[in-house]
Amino acid sequence: QAQLAESGGGWVQAGGALSLSCTASGRGFSRYASGWFRQAPGKEREFVAAITWGGLRQFYSDSVKGRFTISRDNAKNTVTLQMNSLKPEDTAVYYCAEGLETSDFYAYYRQEAPYDYWGQGTQVTVSS
């Protein structure tokens, strides 16, 4: 079973930037789509961004579009979320997730069901 581990979380002032990384292991040679979700205390988990195995298709929630960038390096088994112009409302635990890629790339936009593997999360705190 594939395992995911996030890193790069921390504290930053509003307007600053952070880069989160997700490293996968035990995935074999299968093709995976990857996504980032986040959950603030007392709130539901929400979609942030997703990327296909080849990296050519990317999806973003409206709240982060233009500020966050998702990318991947399959040779290193990593997925990165570059977060710029951070706002206090971005404060949350960020989770990396992956699911076996299908022909329906849009299935990985906003939905949690297609994702089979989840990391433990990394805390991002943005001060005002």
Secondary structure by P-SEA (a helix, b strand, c coil): cbbbbbcbbbbbccccbbbbbbbbcccccbbbbbbbbbbcccccccccccccccccbbbbcccccccbbbbbbccccbbbbbbcccccccccbbbbbbccccccccccccccccccccccbbbbbbcc
